[in-house]
């Protein structure tokens, strides 16, 4: 049996918390072809591409002391995970 590359797909309606699912491709399988197939499937379900020029940018900043670098990095990852889950 071949080696697998695993990744996650996140999808949903803008403004709602999305869904995620795992998928795996055999090494050497063309991920771009797979992504095209997923995009066509989603378009058939009524989803549409977004014009990235019309999207808003969200910047989250907070201060921390130099001796809090490790805690700040952990917080950054937690916030990033939450934003990815909620916003896609």
LINTA-V111413 format. One record per residue. N is the residue number from 1. OMEGA is omega as a letter, one per 30 degrees, with the letter a starting at -180 (999 if undefined). D_CENTER is the distance of its C-alpha to the mean C-alpha in Angstrom with 1 decimal. Layout:
BEGIN
n:N omega:OMEGA d_center:D_CENTER
n:N omega:OMEGA d_center:D_CENTER
END
This chain:
BEGIN
n:1 omega:a d_center:28.7
n:2 omega:l d_center:26.1
n:3 omega:a d_center:23.3
n:4 omega:l d_center:19.8
n:5 omega:a d_center:16.4
n:6 omega:l d_center:13.8
n:7 omega:l d_center:10.1
n:8 omega:l d_center:7.6
n:9 omega:l d_center:6.8
n:10 omega:a d_center:5.4
n:11 omega:l d_center:8.2
n:12 omega:a d_center:11.0
n:13 omega:l d_center:13.5
n:14 omega:a d_center:13.1
n:15 omega:l d_center:14.8
n:16 omega:l d_center:14.2
n:17 omega:a d_center:12.1
n:18 omega:l d_center:9.9
n:19 omega:l d_center:10.1
n:20 omega:l d_center:8.5
n:21 omega:l d_center:10.7
n:22 omega:l d_center:11.6
n:23 omega:a d_center:13.3
n:24 omega:l d_center:15.7
n:25 omega:l d_center:17.4
n:26 omega:l d_center:20.9
n:27 omega:a d_center:21.2
n:28 omega:l d_center:22.4
n:29 omega:a d_center:20.8
n:30 omega:a d_center:19.3
n:31 omega:a d_center:15.5
n:32 omega:l d_center:16.0
n:33 omega:l d_center:18.5
n:34 omega:a d_center:16.3
n:35 omega:l d_center:13.5
n:36 omega:l d_center:16.4
n:37 omega:l d_center:17.7
n:38 omega:l d_center:14.5
n:39 omega:l d_center:14.5
n:40 omega:l d_center:18.3
n:41 omega:a d_center:17.9
n:42 omega:l d_center:15.6
n:43 omega:l d_center:18.1
n:44 omega:l d_center:20.9
n:45 omega:l d_center:19.5
n:46 omega:l d_center:19.7
n:47 omega:a d_center:16.3
n:48 omega:l d_center:16.7
n:49 omega:l d_center:15.1
n:50 omega:l d_center:14.7
n:51 omega:a d_center:16.9
n:52 omega:l d_center:14.9
n:53 omega:a d_center:18.4
n:54 omega:a d_center:18.7
n:55 omega:l d_center:15.7
n:56 omega:l d_center:16.4
n:57 omega:l d_center:15.3
n:58 omega:l d_center:15.0
n:59 omega:l d_center:16.6
n:60 omega:l d_center:17.2
n:61 omega:l d_center:20.2
n:62 omega:a d_center:22.7
n:63 omega:l d_center:25.6
n:64 omega:l d_center:26.7
n:65 omega:a d_center:29.7
n:66 omega:a d_center:29.9
n:67 omega:l d_center:30.8
n:68 omega:a d_center:27.6
n:69 omega:a d_center:25.2
n:70 omega:l d_center:24.0
n:71 omega:l d_center:23.5
n:72 omega:l d_center:21.7
n:73 omega:l d_center:19.3
n:74 omega:l d_center:18.6
n:75 omega:l d_center:18.2
n:76 omega:a d_center:15.8
n:77 omega:l d_center:13.5
n:78 omega:l d_center:14.1
n:79 omega:l d_center:13.5
n:80 omega:l d_center:10.2
n:81 omega:a d_center:9.1
n:82 omega:a d_center:10.8
n:83 omega:l d_center:9.4
n:84 omega:a d_center:5.7
n:85 omega:a d_center:7.5
n:86 omega:a d_center:9.9
n:87 omega:l d_center:8.6
n:88 omega:999 d_center:5.2
END
